[in-house]
Amino acid sequence: MKPAAKRPRQPRMVIEERREQVLDAALRLLNRGGFSAVTMEAVSRELELAKPRIYAAYPGVEPLLLALLDRERERAIATLTDAMPAFDSDAEFDDILVGAATNLLHAVAADPDSWRPLLLPADDAPQQVRDNFEAGRQFALAQLRALLEWGATTRPDFADLDLELTAMSLLVVGEQGARLLLAAPDEFTAERFGRFTRSLLNLMSPNA
Protein backbone atom coordinates (compact mmCIF):
# COMPACT_ATOMS: atom_id res chain seq x y z
CA MET A 1 0.00 0.00 0.00
CA LYS A 2 1.43 3.32 -1.08
CA PRO A 3 1.68 6.06 1.53
CA ALA A 4 -0.72 8.98 1.05
CA ALA A 5 0.72 11.75 -1.04
CA LYS A 6 1.78 14.74 0.98
CA ARG A 7 0.29 18.10 0.20
CA PRO A 8 2.82 20.53 -1.23
CA ARG A 9 3.92 23.00 1.39
CA GLN A 10 2.89 26.55 0.63
CA PRO A 11 5.42 29.27 1.25
CA ARG A 12 5.03 31.27 4.43
CA MET A 13 3.50 34.72 4.06
CA VAL A 14 3.65 37.84 6.18
CA ILE A 15 0.61 37.85 8.45
CA GLU A 16 -1.21 40.64 6.57
CA GLU A 17 -1.03 38.69 3.31
CA ARG A 18 -2.12 35.49 5.03
CA ARG A 19 -5.12 37.23 6.56
CA GLU A 20 -6.21 38.51 3.15
CA GLN A 21 -5.81 35.01 1.72
CA VAL A 22 -7.94 33.57 4.54
CA LEU A 23 -10.61 36.24 4.09
CA ASP A 24 -10.77 35.56 0.35
CA ALA A 25 -11.23 31.85 1.03
CA ALA A 26 -13.94 32.54 3.61
CA LEU A 27 -15.76 34.76 1.11
CA ARG A 28 -15.75 31.98 -1.49
CA LEU A 29 -17.12 29.51 1.04
CA LEU A 30 -19.79 31.96 2.15
CA ASN A 31 -21.01 32.53 -1.39
CA ARG A 32 -21.09 28.79 -2.09
CA GLY A 33 -22.77 27.58 1.07
CA GLY A 34 -23.85 30.41 3.37
CA PHE A 35 -22.36 31.39 6.70
CA SER A 36 -22.63 27.89 8.14
CA ALA A 37 -20.16 26.74 5.46
CA VAL A 38 -17.45 29.01 6.87
CA THR A 39 -15.49 27.02 9.45
CA MET A 40 -11.81 26.96 10.25
CA GLU A 41 -11.66 23.40 8.91
CA ALA A 42 -13.35 24.43 5.66
CA VAL A 43 -10.97 27.37 5.21
CA SER A 44 -8.05 25.04 5.83
CA ARG A 45 -9.28 22.67 3.12
CA GLU A 46 -10.07 25.53 0.73
CA LEU A 47 -6.52 26.86 0.97
CA GLU A 48 -4.85 23.47 1.40
CA LEU A 49 -3.17 24.83 4.49
CA ALA A 50 -2.70 23.28 7.89
CA LYS A 51 -5.18 24.62 10.43
CA PRO A 52 -2.48 26.16 12.68
CA ARG A 53 -1.72 28.60 9.85
CA ILE A 54 -5.40 29.55 9.65
CA TYR A 55 -5.56 30.04 13.41
CA ALA A 56 -2.39 32.14 13.25
CA ALA A 57 -4.30 34.56 11.02
CA TYR A 58 -7.56 34.50 13.02
CA PRO A 59 -8.10 32.82 16.38
CA GLY A 60 -11.56 31.50 15.51
CA VAL A 61 -14.44 31.61 13.06
CA GLU A 62 -16.24 34.51 14.77
CA PRO A 63 -13.33 37.00 14.52
CA LEU A 64 -12.71 35.71 11.00
CA LEU A 65 -16.29 36.47 9.94
CA LEU A 66 -16.26 39.85 11.67
CA ALA A 67 -13.05 40.78 9.84
CA LEU A 68 -14.55 39.62 6.54
CA LEU A 69 -17.73 41.65 7.01
CA ASP A 70 -15.76 44.74 8.03
CA ARG A 71 -13.56 44.40 4.94
CA GLU A 72 -16.50 44.02 2.57
CA ARG A 73 -18.31 46.99 4.14
CA GLU A 74 -15.25 49.20 3.72
CA ARG A 75 -14.85 48.04 0.13
CA ALA A 76 -18.50 48.83 -0.59
CA ILE A 77 -18.22 52.33 0.88
CA ALA A 78 -15.02 52.98 -1.08
CA THR A 79 -16.77 51.83 -4.26
CA LEU A 80 -19.74 54.11 -3.58
CA THR A 81 -17.36 57.02 -3.10
CA ASP A 82 -15.46 56.29 -6.32
CA ALA A 83 -18.69 55.80 -8.29
CA MET A 84 -19.93 59.33 -7.67
CA PRO A 85 -18.52 61.83 -10.19
CA ALA A 86 -17.42 65.21 -8.86
CA PHE A 87 -19.96 68.01 -8.47
CA ASP A 88 -18.53 70.94 -10.36
CA SER A 89 -19.81 73.96 -12.23
CA ASP A 90 -19.39 72.32 -15.64
CA ALA A 91 -21.25 69.14 -14.72
CA GLU A 92 -24.89 68.35 -15.47
CA PHE A 93 -26.97 66.80 -12.70
CA ASP A 94 -28.42 64.16 -15.02
CA ASP A 95 -24.98 63.12 -16.25
CA ILE A 96 -23.66 62.81 -12.70
CA LEU A 97 -26.55 60.64 -11.51
CA VAL A 98 -26.48 58.42 -14.58
CA GLY A 99 -22.70 58.16 -14.30
CA ALA A 100 -22.90 57.22 -10.62
CA ALA A 101 -25.53 54.54 -11.29
CA THR A 102 -23.58 53.08 -14.19
CA ASN A 103 -20.26 53.16 -12.34
CA LEU A 104 -21.75 51.40 -9.34
CA LEU A 105 -23.36 48.66 -11.40
CA HIS A 106 -20.09 48.11 -13.27
CA ALA A 107 -18.35 47.71 -9.90
CA VAL A 108 -20.94 45.14 -8.78
CA ALA A 109 -20.56 43.24 -12.05
CA ALA A 110 -16.75 43.26 -11.71
CA ASP A 111 -16.77 41.84 -8.17
CA PRO A 112 -20.09 40.05 -7.57
CA ASP A 113 -18.78 37.83 -4.77
CA SER A 114 -18.03 40.85 -2.58
CA TRP A 115 -21.46 42.40 -3.11
CA ARG A 116 -23.60 39.26 -2.90
CA PRO A 117 -23.35 38.80 0.90
CA LEU A 118 -24.46 42.41 1.42
CA LEU A 119 -27.22 42.62 -1.19
CA LEU A 120 -28.41 39.00 -1.14
CA PRO A 121 -27.58 37.79 2.37
CA ALA A 122 -27.98 34.09 3.10
CA ASP A 123 -30.82 32.98 5.37
CA ASP A 124 -28.32 32.25 8.13
CA ALA A 125 -26.68 35.67 7.91
CA PRO A 126 -25.83 37.10 11.36
CA GLN A 127 -27.03 40.50 12.51
CA GLN A 128 -23.60 41.92 11.70
CA VAL A 129 -24.37 41.47 7.99
CA ARG A 130 -27.54 43.54 8.30
CA ASP A 131 -25.70 46.16 10.33
CA ASN A 132 -22.99 46.42 7.68
CA PHE A 133 -25.58 46.64 4.91
CA GLU A 134 -27.40 49.40 6.77
CA ALA A 135 -24.15 51.32 7.26
CA GLY A 136 -23.56 51.17 3.51
CA ARG A 137 -27.15 52.23 2.82
CA GLN A 138 -26.86 55.27 5.08
CA PHE A 139 -23.63 56.30 3.38
CA ALA A 140 -25.21 55.94 -0.07
CA LEU A 141 -28.28 57.84 1.10
CA ALA A 142 -26.13 60.73 2.29
CA GLN A 143 -24.33 60.77 -1.07
CA LEU A 144 -27.63 60.88 -2.96
CA ARG A 145 -29.06 63.58 -0.72
CA ALA A 146 -25.95 65.73 -1.26
CA LEU A 147 -26.23 65.23 -5.02
CA LEU A 148 -29.92 66.21 -5.01
CA GLU A 149 -29.22 69.30 -2.93
CA TRP A 150 -26.55 70.30 -5.42
CA GLY A 151 -28.88 69.53 -8.33
CA ALA A 152 -31.59 71.70 -6.82
CA THR A 153 -29.35 74.71 -7.42
CA THR A 154 -29.30 74.05 -11.17
CA ARG A 155 -32.69 72.46 -11.91
CA PRO A 156 -35.78 74.62 -11.26
CA ASP A 157 -38.00 71.52 -11.46
CA PHE A 158 -36.50 70.37 -8.15
CA ALA A 159 -38.03 73.32 -6.29
CA ASP A 160 -41.06 71.38 -5.02
CA LEU A 161 -39.31 68.03 -4.77
CA ASP A 162 -39.07 66.26 -1.42
CA LEU A 163 -35.34 65.61 -1.53
CA GLU A 164 -35.35 63.14 1.35
CA LEU A 165 -38.01 60.93 -0.20
CA THR A 166 -36.40 61.25 -3.63
CA ALA A 167 -33.03 60.14 -2.25
CA MET A 168 -34.67 57.16 -0.53
CA SER A 169 -36.51 56.21 -3.72
CA LEU A 170 -33.36 56.41 -5.83
CA LEU A 171 -31.53 54.26 -3.28
CA VAL A 172 -34.20 51.55 -3.42
CA VAL A 173 -34.10 51.57 -7.23
CA GLY A 174 -30.32 51.31 -7.19
CA GLU A 175 -30.33 48.42 -4.72
CA GLN A 176 -32.84 46.54 -6.80
CA GLY A 177 -30.81 47.19 -9.93
CA ALA A 178 -27.74 45.71 -8.24
CA ARG A 179 -29.68 42.65 -7.09
CA LEU A 180 -31.06 42.09 -10.59
CA LEU A 181 -27.56 42.35 -12.02
CA LEU A 182 -26.27 39.76 -9.54
CA ALA A 183 -29.11 37.40 -10.44
CA ALA A 184 -29.01 37.88 -14.22
CA PRO A 185 -25.91 39.88 -15.27
CA ASP A 186 -26.41 39.35 -19.00
CA GLU A 187 -29.96 40.68 -18.89
CA PHE A 188 -29.74 43.51 -16.35
CA THR A 189 -26.56 45.28 -17.37
CA ALA A 190 -25.07 48.51 -16.03
CA GLU A 191 -25.76 50.18 -19.39
CA ARG A 192 -29.41 49.16 -19.28
CA PHE A 193 -29.76 50.57 -15.80
CA GLY A 194 -28.05 53.79 -16.89
CA ARG A 195 -30.55 54.23 -19.74
CA PHE A 196 -33.40 53.58 -17.34
CA THR A 197 -32.07 56.21 -14.91
CA ARG A 198 -31.84 58.80 -17.68
CA SER A 199 -35.38 58.00 -18.79
CA LEU A 200 -36.64 58.63 -15.26
CA LEU A 201 -34.83 61.97 -15.16
CA ASN A 202 -36.32 62.95 -18.51
CA LEU A 203 -39.79 62.26 -17.12
CA MET A 204 -39.06 64.62 -14.24
CA SER A 205 -38.10 67.42 -16.62
CA PRO A 206 -40.78 70.03 -17.33
CA ASN A 207 -39.70 69.98 -21.00
CA ALA A 208 -40.08 66.20 -21.37
PyRosetta script that sets phi, psi and omega in degrees:
from pyrosetta import init, pose_from_sequence

init()
pose = pose_from_sequence("MKPAAKRPRQPRMVIEERREQVLDAALRLLNRGGFSAVTMEAVSRELELAKPRIYAAYPGVEPLLLALLDRERERAIATLTDAMPAFDSDAEFDDILVGAATNLLHAVAADPDSWRPLLLPADDAPQQVRDNFEAGRQFALAQLRALLEWGATTRPDFADLDLELTAMSLLVVGEQGARLLLAAPDEFTAERFGRFTRSLLNLMSPNA")
pose.set_psi(1, 126.7)
pose.set_omega(1, -178.0)
pose.set_phi(2, -76.2)
pose.set_psi(2, 141.4)
pose.set_omega(2, 176.2)
pose.set_phi(3, -66.7)
pose.set_psi(3, 149.9)
pose.set_omega(3, 179.8)
pose.set_phi(4, -61.9)
pose.set_psi(4, 140.0)
pose.set_omega(4, -180.0)
pose.set_phi(5, -66.9)
pose.set_psi(5, 135.9)
pose.set_omega(5, 178.4)
pose.set_phi(6, -79.8)
pose.set_psi(6, 142.3)
pose.set_omega(6, 175.4)
pose.set_phi(7, -68.9)
pose.set_psi(7, 140.2)
pose.set_omega(7, 176.5)
pose.set_phi(8, -63.1)
pose.set_psi(8, 136.7)
pose.set_omega(8, -179.9)
pose.set_phi(9, -75.2)
pose.set_psi(9, 129.0)
pose.set_omega(9, 176.3)
pose.set_phi(10, -84.0)
pose.set_psi(10, 145.6)
pose.set_omega(10, -179.8)
pose.set_phi(11, -64.7)
pose.set_psi(11, 147.7)
pose.set_omega(11, 178.1)
pose.set_phi(12, -70.5)
pose.set_psi(12, 144.2)
pose.set_omega(12, 179.9)
pose.set_phi(13, -116.4)
pose.set_psi(13, 159.7)
pose.set_omega(13, 168.4)
pose.set_phi(14, -65.1)
pose.set_psi(14, 153.8)
pose.set_omega(14, -169.3)
pose.set_phi(15, -62.1)
pose.set_psi(15, -34.5)
pose.set_omega(15, -179.7)
pose.set_phi(16, -64.4)
pose.set_psi(16, -40.8)
pose.set_omega(16, 178.1)
pose.set_phi(17, -67.7)
pose.set_psi(17, -40.0)
pose.set_omega(17, 179.5)
pose.set_phi(18, -63.9)
pose.set_psi(18, -40.6)
pose.set_omega(18, 179.6)
pose.set_phi(19, -62.0)
pose.set_psi(19, -42.0)
pose.set_omega(19, 177.5)
pose.set_phi(20, -62.9)
pose.set_psi(20, -40.3)
pose.set_omega(20, 178.6)
pose.set_phi(21, -62.9)
pose.set_psi(21, -42.3)
pose.set_omega(21, 179.2)
pose.set_phi(22, -66.1)
pose.set_psi(22, -41.9)
pose.set_omega(22, 178.7)
pose.set_phi(23, -63.4)
pose.set_psi(23, -41.0)
pose.set_omega(23, 178.1)
pose.set_phi(24, -61.7)
pose.set_psi(24, -41.7)
pose.set_omega(24, 178.8)
pose.set_phi(25, -65.6)
pose.set_psi(25, -41.9)
pose.set_omega(25, 178.9)
pose.set_phi(26, -62.7)
pose.set_psi(26, -38.0)
pose.set_omega(26, 178.8)
pose.set_phi(27, -64.6)
pose.set_psi(27, -41.3)
pose.set_omega(27, 177.4)
pose.set_phi(28, -62.4)
pose.set_psi(28, -43.9)
pose.set_omega(28, 179.4)
pose.set_phi(29, -63.3)
pose.set_psi(29, -41.7)
pose.set_omega(29, -179.9)
pose.set_phi(30, -60.6)
pose.set_psi(30, -45.1)
pose.set_omega(30, -178.3)
pose.set_phi(31, -69.3)
pose.set_psi(31, -27.1)
pose.set_omega(31, 179.3)
pose.set_phi(32, -82.4)
pose.set_psi(32, -36.3)
pose.set_omega(32, -171.1)
pose.set_phi(33, -138.0)
pose.set_psi(33, 10.8)
pose.set_omega(33, -178.3)
pose.set_phi(34, 82.2)
pose.set_psi(34, 179.0)
pose.set_omega(34, -174.3)
pose.set_phi(35, -67.2)
pose.set_psi(35, -30.0)
pose.set_omega(35, 179.9)
pose.set_phi(36, -66.0)
pose.set_psi(36, -19.8)
pose.set_omega(36, -179.9)
pose.set_phi(37, -78.6)
pose.set_psi(37, -13.3)
pose.set_omega(37, -177.6)
pose.set_phi(38, -90.3)
pose.set_psi(38, 101.6)
pose.set_omega(38, 174.1)
pose.set_phi(39, -129.1)
pose.set_psi(39, 163.3)
pose.set_omega(39, 178.9)
pose.set_phi(40, -63.8)
pose.set_psi(40, -37.0)
pose.set_omega(40, 177.3)
pose.set_phi(41, -63.6)
pose.set_psi(41, -43.2)
pose.set_omega(41, -179.1)
pose.set_phi(42, -65.8)
pose.set_psi(42, -40.0)
pose.set_omega(42, 177.6)
pose.set_phi(43, -64.2)
pose.set_psi(43, -40.4)
pose.set_omega(43, 178.1)
pose.set_phi(44, -59.4)
pose.set_psi(44, -44.9)
pose.set_omega(44, 179.0)
pose.set_phi(45, -67.8)
pose.set_psi(45, -39.9)
pose.set_omega(45, -178.7)
pose.set_phi(46, -60.0)
pose.set_psi(46, -39.6)
pose.set_omega(46, -177.0)
pose.set_phi(47, -94.4)
pose.set_psi(47, -6.6)
pose.set_omega(47, -174.8)
pose.set_phi(48, 54.3)
pose.set_psi(48, 47.9)
pose.set_omega(48, 178.6)
pose.set_phi(49, -124.1)
pose.set_psi(49, 148.6)
pose.set_omega(49, 175.0)
pose.set_phi(50, -64.7)
pose.set_psi(50, 144.5)
pose.set_omega(50, -176.0)
pose.set_phi(51, -58.8)
pose.set_psi(51, -34.4)
pose.set_omega(51, 177.8)
pose.set_phi(52, -56.1)
pose.set_psi(52, -32.5)
pose.set_omega(52, 178.2)
pose.set_phi(53, -70.4)
pose.set_psi(53, -33.6)
pose.set_omega(53, 177.3)
pose.set_phi(54, -68.4)
pose.set_psi(54, -44.1)
pose.set_omega(54, 179.5)
pose.set_phi(55, -67.9)
pose.set_psi(55, -25.1)
pose.set_omega(55, 175.7)
pose.set_phi(56, -67.6)
pose.set_psi(56, -28.8)
pose.set_omega(56, 178.7)
pose.set_phi(57, -82.0)
pose.set_psi(57, -43.6)
pose.set_omega(57, 179.7)
pose.set_phi(58, -141.6)
pose.set_psi(58, 133.8)
pose.set_omega(58, -173.1)
pose.set_phi(59, -74.9)
pose.set_psi(59, -7.2)
pose.set_omega(59, 179.8)
pose.set_phi(60, -176.2)
pose.set_psi(60, 174.4)
pose.set_omega(60, -174.0)
pose.set_phi(61, -71.0)
pose.set_psi(61, -32.5)
pose.set_omega(61, -179.2)
pose.set_phi(62, -64.9)
pose.set_psi(62, -52.1)
pose.set_omega(62, 176.3)
pose.set_phi(63, -63.1)
pose.set_psi(63, -30.2)
pose.set_omega(63, 176.5)
pose.set_phi(64, -63.5)
pose.set_psi(64, -48.1)
pose.set_omega(64, -179.4)
pose.set_phi(65, -65.9)
pose.set_psi(65, -39.4)
pose.set_omega(65, 178.6)
pose.set_phi(66, -62.5)
pose.set_psi(66, -41.6)
pose.set_omega(66, 178.2)
pose.set_phi(67, -64.5)
pose.set_psi(67, -40.1)
pose.set_omega(67, 179.2)
pose.set_phi(68, -63.7)
pose.set_psi(68, -46.1)
pose.set_omega(68, -178.9)
pose.set_phi(69, -65.2)
pose.set_psi(69, -39.4)
pose.set_omega(69, 177.3)
pose.set_phi(70, -63.0)
pose.set_psi(70, -42.2)
pose.set_omega(70, -179.9)
pose.set_phi(71, -63.2)
pose.set_psi(71, -44.9)
pose.set_omega(71, -177.5)
pose.set_phi(72, -68.8)
pose.set_psi(72, -34.3)
pose.set_omega(72, 175.9)
pose.set_phi(73, -63.7)
pose.set_psi(73, -46.1)
pose.set_omega(73, 179.8)
pose.set_phi(74, -63.5)
pose.set_psi(74, -38.1)
pose.set_omega(74, 177.2)
pose.set_phi(75, -64.1)
pose.set_psi(75, -41.0)
pose.set_omega(75, -179.5)
pose.set_phi(76, -64.3)
pose.set_psi(76, -43.6)
pose.set_omega(76, -180.0)
pose.set_phi(77, -65.3)
pose.set_psi(77, -40.4)
pose.set_omega(77, 177.6)
pose.set_phi(78, -63.3)
pose.set_psi(78, -38.6)
pose.set_omega(78, 178.9)
pose.set_phi(79, -66.2)
pose.set_psi(79, -41.6)
pose.set_omega(79, 177.9)
pose.set_phi(80, -61.9)
pose.set_psi(80, -38.8)
pose.set_omega(80, 178.2)
pose.set_phi(81, -65.6)
pose.set_psi(81, -45.8)
pose.set_omega(81, -178.7)
pose.set_phi(82, -68.2)
pose.set_psi(82, -28.3)
pose.set_omega(82, -176.4)
pose.set_phi(83, -70.7)
pose.set_psi(83, -27.2)
pose.set_omega(83, -175.2)
pose.set_phi(84, -83.1)
pose.set_psi(84, 113.9)
pose.set_omega(84, 175.9)
pose.set_phi(85, -62.6)
pose.set_psi(85, 161.5)
pose.set_omega(85, -178.5)
pose.set_phi(86, -70.3)
pose.set_psi(86, 143.9)
pose.set_omega(86, 172.6)
pose.set_phi(87, -86.7)
pose.set_psi(87, 113.6)
pose.set_omega(87, 176.1)
pose.set_phi(88, -140.2)
pose.set_psi(88, 171.3)
pose.set_omega(88, -172.5)
pose.set_phi(89, -65.8)
pose.set_psi(89, -22.5)
pose.set_omega(89, -178.8)
pose.set_phi(90, -91.0)
pose.set_psi(90, -6.3)
pose.set_omega(90, -174.7)
pose.set_phi(91, -88.4)
pose.set_psi(91, 150.4)
pose.set_omega(91, 174.0)
pose.set_phi(92, -101.0)
pose.set_psi(92, 137.9)
pose.set_omega(92, -178.5)
pose.set_phi(93, -55.3)
pose.set_psi(93, -46.8)
pose.set_omega(93, -177.3)
pose.set_phi(94, -59.8)
pose.set_psi(94, -41.7)
pose.set_omega(94, -179.2)
pose.set_phi(95, -65.1)
pose.set_psi(95, -38.4)
pose.set_omega(95, -179.5)
pose.set_phi(96, -65.6)
pose.set_psi(96, -47.0)
pose.set_omega(96, -177.8)
pose.set_phi(97, -66.0)
pose.set_psi(97, -43.1)
pose.set_omega(97, 178.1)
pose.set_phi(98, -64.2)
pose.set_psi(98, -41.1)
pose.set_omega(98, 178.3)
pose.set_phi(99, -62.7)
pose.set_psi(99, -42.5)
pose.set_omega(99, 179.6)
pose.set_phi(100, -63.2)
pose.set_psi(100, -44.7)
pose.set_omega(100, -180.0)
pose.set_phi(101, -62.7)
pose.set_psi(101, -44.6)
pose.set_omega(101, -178.8)
pose.set_phi(102, -67.2)
pose.set_psi(102, -43.3)
pose.set_omega(102, 179.0)
pose.set_phi(103, -60.4)
pose.set_psi(103, -42.9)
pose.set_omega(103, -178.7)
pose.set_phi(104, -65.0)
pose.set_psi(104, -44.6)
pose.set_omega(104, -179.4)
pose.set_phi(105, -66.3)
pose.set_psi(105, -34.7)
pose.set_omega(105, 174.3)
pose.set_phi(106, -62.6)
pose.set_psi(106, -39.6)
pose.set_omega(106, 179.5)
pose.set_phi(107, -65.8)
pose.set_psi(107, -39.7)
pose.set_omega(107, 177.6)
pose.set_phi(108, -64.4)
pose.set_psi(108, -43.4)
pose.set_omega(108, -179.9)
pose.set_phi(109, -64.5)
pose.set_psi(109, -33.4)
pose.set_omega(109, -177.6)
pose.set_phi(110, -75.6)
pose.set_psi(110, -25.2)
pose.set_omega(110, -177.0)
pose.set_phi(111, -141.2)
pose.set_psi(111, 62.9)
pose.set_omega(111, -174.4)
pose.set_phi(112, -62.5)
pose.set_psi(112, -32.5)
pose.set_omega(112, -177.1)
pose.set_phi(113, -64.4)
pose.set_psi(113, -31.2)
pose.set_omega(113, 179.0)
pose.set_phi(114, -75.1)
pose.set_psi(114, -31.2)
pose.set_omega(114, -176.9)
pose.set_phi(115, -87.5)
pose.set_psi(115, -27.1)
pose.set_omega(115, -174.1)
pose.set_phi(116, -59.7)
pose.set_psi(116, -44.1)
pose.set_omega(116, -180.0)
pose.set_phi(117, -62.8)
pose.set_psi(117, -27.7)
pose.set_omega(117, -179.8)
pose.set_phi(118, -82.9)
pose.set_psi(118, -42.2)
pose.set_omega(118, -174.9)
pose.set_phi(119, -90.1)
pose.set_psi(119, -28.7)
pose.set_omega(119, -179.8)
pose.set_phi(120, -130.2)
pose.set_psi(120, 65.0)
pose.set_omega(120, -174.8)
pose.set_phi(121, -64.3)
pose.set_psi(121, 144.1)
pose.set_omega(121, 177.8)
pose.set_phi(122, -65.9)
pose.set_psi(122, 159.7)
pose.set_omega(122, -178.8)
pose.set_phi(123, -60.1)
pose.set_psi(123, -28.7)
pose.set_omega(123, -178.4)
pose.set_phi(124, -95.4)
pose.set_psi(124, 19.1)
pose.set_omega(124, -178.6)
pose.set_phi(125, -65.1)
pose.set_psi(125, 133.3)
pose.set_omega(125, 178.2)
pose.set_phi(126, -73.2)
pose.set_psi(126, 168.2)
pose.set_omega(126, -178.9)
pose.set_phi(127, -59.4)
pose.set_psi(127, -29.8)
pose.set_omega(127, 179.7)
pose.set_phi(128, -57.9)
pose.set_psi(128, -34.5)
pose.set_omega(128, 178.6)
pose.set_phi(129, -63.5)
pose.set_psi(129, -46.3)
pose.set_omega(129, -179.8)
pose.set_phi(130, -66.0)
pose.set_psi(130, -36.1)
pose.set_omega(130, 177.0)
pose.set_phi(131, -64.7)
pose.set_psi(131, -42.8)
pose.set_omega(131, 179.0)
pose.set_phi(132, -65.7)
pose.set_psi(132, -41.3)
pose.set_omega(132, 178.2)
pose.set_phi(133, -61.7)
pose.set_psi(133, -42.3)
pose.set_omega(133, -179.1)
pose.set_phi(134, -66.8)
pose.set_psi(134, -36.4)
pose.set_omega(134, 177.0)
pose.set_phi(135, -62.0)
pose.set_psi(135, -42.3)
pose.set_omega(135, 177.0)
pose.set_phi(136, -65.0)
pose.set_psi(136, -39.6)
pose.set_omega(136, 179.3)
pose.set_phi(137, -61.8)
pose.set_psi(137, -45.1)
pose.set_omega(137, -178.3)
pose.set_phi(138, -64.8)
pose.set_psi(138, -37.1)
pose.set_omega(138, 176.9)
pose.set_phi(139, -65.1)
pose.set_psi(139, -45.9)
pose.set_omega(139, 179.1)
pose.set_phi(140, -63.3)
pose.set_psi(140, -38.5)
pose.set_omega(140, 179.2)
pose.set_phi(141, -63.2)
pose.set_psi(141, -41.6)
pose.set_omega(141, 178.0)
pose.set_phi(142, -63.9)
pose.set_psi(142, -38.9)
pose.set_omega(142, 177.9)
pose.set_phi(143, -63.1)
pose.set_psi(143, -44.4)
pose.set_omega(143, -179.6)
pose.set_phi(144, -66.5)
pose.set_psi(144, -41.2)
pose.set_omega(144, 179.3)
pose.set_phi(145, -62.1)
pose.set_psi(145, -42.5)
pose.set_omega(145, 178.2)
pose.set_phi(146, -63.2)
pose.set_psi(146, -39.9)
pose.set_omega(146, 178.6)
pose.set_phi(147, -64.5)
pose.set_psi(147, -43.2)
pose.set_omega(147, 179.8)
pose.set_phi(148, -65.6)
pose.set_psi(148, -38.7)
pose.set_omega(148, 177.8)
pose.set_phi(149, -64.4)
pose.set_psi(149, -39.1)
pose.set_omega(149, 175.9)
pose.set_phi(150, -66.9)
pose.set_psi(150, -42.6)
pose.set_omega(150, -179.8)
pose.set_phi(151, -63.4)
pose.set_psi(151, -30.4)
pose.set_omega(151, -179.5)
pose.set_phi(152, -64.6)
pose.set_psi(152, -19.9)
pose.set_omega(152, 178.7)
pose.set_phi(153, -80.7)
pose.set_psi(153, -12.8)
pose.set_omega(153, -177.1)
pose.set_phi(154, -119.5)
pose.set_psi(154, -14.5)
pose.set_omega(154, -178.0)
pose.set_phi(155, -119.4)
pose.set_psi(155, 108.0)
pose.set_omega(155, -179.2)
pose.set_phi(156, -59.2)
pose.set_psi(156, -27.9)
pose.set_omega(156, -177.9)
pose.set_phi(157, -69.7)
pose.set_psi(157, -6.0)
pose.set_omega(157, 176.3)
pose.set_phi(158, -87.9)
pose.set_psi(158, -3.3)
pose.set_omega(158, -172.0)
pose.set_phi(159, -57.3)
pose.set_psi(159, -41.9)
pose.set_omega(159, -177.2)
pose.set_phi(160, -100.8)
pose.set_psi(160, 13.9)
pose.set_omega(160, -175.8)
pose.set_phi(161, -85.1)
pose.set_psi(161, 134.2)
pose.set_omega(161, 172.9)
pose.set_phi(162, -78.1)
pose.set_psi(162, 100.9)
pose.set_omega(162, -172.4)
pose.set_phi(163, -65.5)
pose.set_psi(163, -33.8)
pose.set_omega(163, -179.8)
pose.set_phi(164, -66.1)
pose.set_psi(164, -47.3)
pose.set_omega(164, 179.5)
pose.set_phi(165, -67.8)
pose.set_psi(165, -34.7)
pose.set_omega(165, 178.0)
pose.set_phi(166, -65.2)
pose.set_psi(166, -43.5)
pose.set_omega(166, 178.3)
pose.set_phi(167, -61.8)
pose.set_psi(167, -42.4)
pose.set_omega(167, 178.7)
pose.set_phi(168, -63.4)
pose.set_psi(168, -40.9)
pose.set_omega(168, -179.2)
pose.set_phi(169, -66.3)
pose.set_psi(169, -42.1)
pose.set_omega(169, 178.4)
pose.set_phi(170, -63.7)
pose.set_psi(170, -37.3)
pose.set_omega(170, 179.5)
pose.set_phi(171, -63.9)
pose.set_psi(171, -43.9)
pose.set_omega(171, 179.8)
pose.set_phi(172, -62.8)
pose.set_psi(172, -42.4)
pose.set_omega(172, 178.6)
pose.set_phi(173, -62.8)
pose.set_psi(173, -42.9)
pose.set_omega(173, 179.4)
pose.set_phi(174, -64.4)
pose.set_psi(174, -41.4)
pose.set_omega(174, 178.2)
pose.set_phi(175, -62.7)
pose.set_psi(175, -42.8)
pose.set_omega(175, 179.6)
pose.set_phi(176, -66.2)
pose.set_psi(176, -37.7)
pose.set_omega(176, 176.4)
pose.set_phi(177, -60.3)
pose.set_psi(177, -41.1)
pose.set_omega(177, 179.0)
pose.set_phi(178, -66.8)
pose.set_psi(178, -39.5)
pose.set_omega(178, 178.7)
pose.set_phi(179, -65.4)
pose.set_psi(179, -41.9)
pose.set_omega(179, 178.2)
pose.set_phi(180, -62.3)
pose.set_psi(180, -40.6)
pose.set_omega(180, 179.0)
pose.set_phi(181, -63.3)
pose.set_psi(181, -41.3)
pose.set_omega(181, 178.6)
pose.set_phi(182, -63.2)
pose.set_psi(182, -36.3)
pose.set_omega(182, -177.2)
pose.set_phi(183, -78.8)
pose.set_psi(183, -36.3)
pose.set_omega(183, -176.5)
pose.set_phi(184, -145.3)
pose.set_psi(184, 74.8)
pose.set_omega(184, -173.1)
pose.set_phi(185, -63.2)
pose.set_psi(185, -28.2)
pose.set_omega(185, 179.8)
pose.set_phi(186, -76.2)
pose.set_psi(186, -24.8)
pose.set_omega(186, -178.1)
pose.set_phi(187, -92.4)
pose.set_psi(187, -44.6)
pose.set_omega(187, -176.6)
pose.set_phi(188, -106.4)
pose.set_psi(188, 81.0)
pose.set_omega(188, -175.3)
pose.set_phi(189, -86.4)
pose.set_psi(189, 165.2)
pose.set_omega(189, 176.3)
pose.set_phi(190, -61.6)
pose.set_psi(190, -38.2)
pose.set_omega(190, -179.6)
pose.set_phi(191, -66.0)
pose.set_psi(191, -39.9)
pose.set_omega(191, 178.1)
pose.set_phi(192, -62.9)
pose.set_psi(192, -43.0)
pose.set_omega(192, 179.5)
pose.set_phi(193, -66.3)
pose.set_psi(193, -36.7)
pose.set_omega(193, 176.7)
pose.set_phi(194, -62.6)
pose.set_psi(194, -41.9)
pose.set_omega(194, 177.8)
pose.set_phi(195, -64.3)
pose.set_psi(195, -40.0)
pose.set_omega(195, 178.4)
pose.set_phi(196, -62.4)
pose.set_psi(196, -43.5)
pose.set_omega(196, 179.4)
pose.set_phi(197, -61.3)
pose.set_psi(197, -42.1)
pose.set_omega(197, 179.3)
pose.set_phi(198, -66.5)
pose.set_psi(198, -36.4)
pose.set_omega(198, 178.0)
pose.set_phi(199, -62.6)
pose.set_psi(199, -41.5)
pose.set_omega(199, 177.7)
pose.set_phi(200, -62.1)
pose.set_psi(200, -42.2)
pose.set_omega(200, 179.6)
pose.set_phi(201, -65.3)
pose.set_psi(201, -37.6)
pose.set_omega(201, 177.8)
pose.set_phi(202, -63.8)
pose.set_psi(202, -36.2)
pose.set_omega(202, 177.9)
pose.set_phi(203, -66.8)
pose.set_psi(203, -27.7)
pose.set_omega(203, 178.9)
pose.set_phi(204, -78.1)
pose.set_psi(204, -16.1)
pose.set_omega(204, -175.4)
pose.set_phi(205, -76.5)
pose.set_psi(205, 137.1)
pose.set_omega(205, 178.2)
pose.set_phi(206, -66.6)
pose.set_psi(206, -16.8)
pose.set_omega(206, -179.9)
pose.set_phi(207, -95.7)
pose.set_psi(207, 1.1)
pose.set_omega(207, -177.9)
pose.set_phi(208, -68.7)
pose.dump_pdb("model.pdb")
